[in-house]
Amino acid sequence: MEDAVKKRVKARKDQKGQGLKQNWKFVFFETLAETSNVSEAARACDAQLSYVYKHRREDPDFRRRWSAALLEGYDHLEMETLQRLRFGIAQGDAKFDIPNALRLLAAHRASAEKERARQAKYDKDAVLDRLNTKLDRIWERQQARKAKAAAAQAAAPVGDPGDHPAA
């Protein structure tokens, strides 16, 4: 038991010096989106599986991109399954296990919906931020015009009191 823990800790220490390519994250996320398989994505970029999980725990942006890639993979599987259900499997085509694909889609539906909701909220927040920025600029321009008009009125020459009719 203790040897297993030592091996695990040693592997994590060695990961810092893995010598990963500069684009390892790109390769990881592309493969994850294509396959929905974390182990395959780690192999594709020559990273240790424990390293990518550790990176996911420690880096919020990496975690967000991981979820987005899995959602993309879910969408690919859903579209491929629908296509094969509608048109069948062509002869000579790779074997496709439709019942298993449907089980996977059902099992991951909740996490896919959660990610879609998170992305929609992010999009909604971004739109609201842009609108608020525009409204702030409009308000600032109005205030500047009012200040300019008030300054112009204050600088205008004042006429003789006899020029104005008495109230």
N, C-alpha and C positions, 0 to 999 in steps of 0.2 A: 504494500500500500504506500509506504513512504517513498519507495523508488519511483512509483508512478507520479507522485506529487513533485519530486525532484525533476523528473523528466519534463513535466509540464512547465515548471518554473524555468528550467533551462531553455526550453524551446521559446518561451516568451522573451527571455533576455536576448536570445540570438536573433530575434525578429527585427530588432532595430537595425542590424547590419545585414539585412536580407539582400541588399543591392537591387531593389526593385527598380524597374525602368521608370522613367519620369512619367510616362503615360499609363501607369498601372491602374489608376482609378478609372480612366476612360475605358480601358480594356475590360476591367471588372464589371462596370455598370452596363456596357454593351452586351457582354456575355450573359449577365444576370437578366437583362431584359429579354434576350433571345431564348434563354433556357429556363428561367425561373429556378435555377439550381445554383445555390451558393458555392457548393464544393467545386462544381465545374467552372464557375466564374473565377474562383481563387486559383485553380489550376491554370486557367488561361492567362493569368497575369503573373504566374510564378510566385504567388503569395501563399503563406501558410494560412490555413483555415482559421486557426486561433487568432492570427494577426488581424484578419479582416473583421472578425467578431469583436475583438478588442477595439479596433478603430471605430466600429459602429457605436460601441458603448461610449467612447470618449469624444467623438466629433459629431456635433449636432447636424452639420451640413452633410456629412457622409451618411448619417442615419436617414436624413430626409431624401437624399438621392437614392439610397438603397430602397426605401419604400416606393419611390416613384418608379424605379426600375422593375420592382416586383409587380407593381400595378400594370406597367406596360406589358410584362410577361403574361400576366393574367388576361389582359385584353387580347394578346396574340393567341393564347390558347382558346379563349372564347370564340374568336373569329374563325380559327382553324377548325374547331369542333363544329361550329355552325355550317361552315362550308362543306365539311365531309358529311354532315347529316343531310344537307340539302342535295348534294351532287354525288355522294358516294365516294368510294376510294378507288382511284384509277388503278388498273392492273400494273404491276411493277412499281407502284408507289410504296414508300416505306410503310411498314405496319403502324397503324394508329389505333390505340385502344380507346374507343369512344366511351364505354362505360367508366373506365378509370379516369378519363378526362372530365367527364361529368361529375364524378366524385370529387376530384381535385377542385373543380370550379365551385362546387357546393361548399367544400370545406374552407375555401379561402374567400368566399363571397363577402363575409363580414369585414375582413381586413382590407379588401379592395374597396368596399364602400367607405370605410373609415378614411382611407387615403384619398379617395375622390372628394370626400367632404372637407378634408384638410386642405386640399388644393383649391377647392372652391372658396373656402374661407380666406385663404391667402390671396386669391384673385380679387375677392370682394374687398378685403382690406387695402389692397394696392389701389383699386379704383377709388375707394373712399379717400385715401391719402392724396391721390392726384386731384380729386375734386376739392378737397379742403385747401390744398395749396393754391389752386386757381381762385377759389373764393377769397383767400387771404390776400392774394395779389390785387384782386378787384377792390377789396375794401381799402387796401393801402393806397391805391390810385385815387379812390374817392376822397380819402382823407387828405391826400396831397393837394387835390383840386380845391377842396374846401379851405385848406390853409392858405393856398395861393390867392383865392378870391378874398379871403379875410384880410390878407396882407395888402392886396391891391386896394381894397376899400379903405383900409386904415391909412394908406399912403395918399389917397385922393385928396386934393385941396378942398379945404372947408370954405364954403362961401360966407358972405356977410349974413348976420342974423336977419337983416332986413330982406334978404332975397327969398326967404321962406315965409309963407303965410303963417300967422300965429294960429295956434290951435285953440 
